[in-house]
Amino acid sequence: MAGRAAPAPGALLCALLWAAAAAAAAPAPGGGPGDNPAPGAFGHVYRGAVNISAERVYAFAYRSEPGQVDAVRVYVNSSSENLQYPVLFVVRQQKGVLSWQVPLIFRGLYQRTYNYQEVSRTLCPTEPTPETRPSDQIIFVDVASMAPFNIAYELLVTRLENFQLETNKAFNFTASPSQPQYFLYKFPQDVDSVIINVVSDAAYPCSVVSVQDIVCPVYDLDHNVEFNGVYQSMTKQAAITVQRKDFPGEQFFVVFVIKPEDYACGGSVPSSIHGNVNRTWNLQRTKNLQVTIMPSIKKSVYVQAMFFSFLSFLSFYLGSVVVAFVHYVRVQRKASAGRLSPEHGSGMMTSSHPISASTPEGSSYGAIDESSSSGGRQLSSPERRPPAGSDTDSSVEEESDFDTMPEIESDKNIIRTKVFLYLSDLSRKDRRIVSKKYKIYFWNIITIAVFYALPVIQLVITYQTVVNVTGNQDICYYNFLCAHPLGVLSAFNNILSNVGHLMLGFLFLLIVLRRDILHRRAMEMKDTYTLDYGIPKHFGLFYAMGIALMMEGVLSACYHVCPNYSNFQFDTSFMYMIAGLCMLKLYQTRHPDINASAYSAYASFAVVISLAVLGVVFGKNDMWFWVIFSMIHVLASLALSTQIYYMGRFKIDGSDSDLGMFRRAVMVLYTDCIQQCSRPMYMDRMVLLIVGNLVNWSFAIFGLVYRPRDFASYILGIFICNLLLYLAFYIIMKLRSSEKLLPIPMFCIVATAVVWAAALYFFFQTLSSWEETPAESREKNRPCILLGFFDDHDVWHFLSAAALFFSFLVLLTLDDDLDTVRRDKIPVF
């Protein structure tokens, strides 16, 4: 009735114990003594024996305080190693049943089995009730076996005192495959995100850390820990970021499972177990762990990091505006003072020039008198220049289309094989046609970027979705100690740090566009400097470089959505193109007429990327792949060196017979290496090509011997070394030719060297490695170092973007000092 008082909690507990005792005294319905539950006490060890006709049932009653989460742990042991008749333990609670057998069997690789006679499990805790008074709970533990003989067992049931983890407080414990552990954590009121940091002094045994919702049953065994929640494998370190919004109850379980084998963490697999003797592995597979749960960053840190990222690179825009304004003021002052008059190359190329002064007599190798060379020093005034669309050599994009007349081929051979070439010798084609030829680089790279990036974006979205759905954090190789999620992204900081590539790439496009517009205006005004002085201005490759820098940011961000072994090529593909385009631009500067076409250049990049994909698939252990790749690398180096040395005029005629091409090669080697062995005809080019070939052959030998697993980085290293070698050669030859470096390119060179040095320092701070297992990779994880949001690799992204930007500016401004020098006095090297 409503007016009747409720029974006291103590009376209810006494009634439960009396009922259990009365049931023990009553005859069992099945005739077996095990059907009668016996009262059990926490902390007391119960020993007994069971068989097919005798089982034991224990009843453990306890009182739960209001708002308290009570956890109970059951320890069982049996000396029996008979797998045919295990001891069965069944624990019945108010809302669930948990059962297992002893010996407990775990399966490993190749169906190996590992048996454990000691097992301890934590029971799913009771949910705290909103009631203001204590509640009484009871647990039944059934012990049984189908053995026709007695099997001894031990039972111990305890209440856990330290089941709930506290914020910023380390907790130490021990676990094994048959004795997993899990604990409860509740979010404090002012915390929206936490990082679970788990460490251990020993790498092995391999373990798994899992975060699961407050749902029974808790999956805490090796074969089912991956069924629910988020999980990571672990050797010495693991870290999981957990957000309050993912758990409606604002609490979760942290589960720790020890695996029966170590192969998942990179360890060795034990040899096959001899005989049918079952072994207890408890003492060999225990692991001491320490868990600390720390609050993660607040939302305000996200905002600060975004402002820092954008403002840092907006400062480059401000600096560019200042430099452009200062340049404009200086030009206006010079124009008003009337100081812009041609210098006629005074001091730039005289009879005492170091190259011309060292010319050996009689070693012209087909050279003609410089004054009579078409397009040589005899420069025409604008009124006497050929009409638009015509040229003294060819006015088409591709040489093979119209340059088929014997006299034109002979003219090319005479000019390009001169011992001392000048820029006027290699800038004979119509400027507009050549400019259109280089614009193809720009349009092609946009097409390539769209078709390459869209599938990549789709793939990484799928990767992220799989990670979020399955909870398997071993798929992606993050720096988990500094991985800040945002929305569906697991490591937003690694994506945000790539904004520099986009912003600086766009800024470089604006700078190139400004130069392009000024150049067009000067051409329309038929400015003498623009027509006949300085390096011919072709901006197509610069535009392509700017797009490549922006795409590097996009694809690097895509890679860092879920970094792993299979998609690392996304991060490196446009790095190859950037390095290749820089080399092409450096070569085009003084060889505008004979540079590679966009089609052949991008086809070469496609071959390189195809080799990179093959290297990812076959480059791990296959010796045949490295033999073939090293041969291709060496032969390509020799072929390219031949083309550069002879300015594209080296021809192998095999029309007479199949041996004709080899006869021609032998004749060239005999003429250039034996008859004139004391001094090569083109000394500067020979020195560059010898050093370049030595570097490339060294890379080929290194790859053949060591077979590095990171094949994509290996190819990138080849590109970067060749680019640095060519840039160093170019600057040295420029200074050797009595040319000078203006303040802006000098500043860019120094800034490039300093920023690249700092960037490479952070690049080599390895925070993860997909060359290892996910658990081993996490040993390298480190906390954030910048604003509590960015790690070392993010700093590498910032600095590398700035370094690439300065590198592009070096190529853009390196020859500004030649704008007032006639092209027939600018040497080619």
Disulfide bonds with the S-S distance in Angstrom:
Cys124-Cys216 1.53
Cys206-Cys265 1.85
Cys476-Cys562 1.83
Cys482-Cys784 1.87
